[in-house]
Amino acid sequence: MSLTKELTTLSLPSIGDSFGGRDHTTVMHGIRAVAKLREEDPELAQDYEKLLILIQN
């Protein structure tokens, strides 16, 4: 969900719909959870950035 939010202009409800009809608050929670994990784990943050680059290219 985090990657989707970062790489598209989709709204939170639209992202939720794309992930099996999830509520927008579930999407918000997922995005915040990933952001927190990225702050706490440098290796995860690095892997996330690599994924962004791979997807964008």
N, C-alpha and C positions, 0 to 999 in steps of 0.2 A: 504494500500500500504506500509505503514511503517513497519508493522509487516511482510509482505511478504519479503521486502528487508532485514530486520534484520534476518529472520529465514531461508532464502534460498540463493542460489547462482545465482538466476535468474538475468539477466540483466534488466536495466530499460525498454527497449523496450519489453522484454518478460513479465514483470510485467504489463505494459500497455496493452498488448494483452490479458492478463488474466482478466483485468478489463474492458472488452468491447471494446478493440481496442484503448485505450487511447494512446496518444503520450508520448514519454519518458519525454518530458518537463513537461507534466501534472503530471506524476509520481514524478518528482523531486520537483515540487511545493507542491504536497501533503505531501511528506516526510518532506520537510522544514516546512510546516505549522504545522504538528503534533509535530515536534521537538520544535518549538517555543511555542506551547501550553503547552507542557510538562514542559518547562522552567518556564512558567508564572503561572502554576497551579499545585501545589504540589499534590493535590488530583488526578488530571488526571494522573500525572506522576506515582503515586502509582498504580492506576488502570491499567495503561499500563504495568507496570512491573508484576503485578499479571497475566495479560493476557499472557504475555510471558512465565511465569512459567507454567501456566495451559496448554498452547499449547505444550510446550516442554516435559511435563510429560505424 
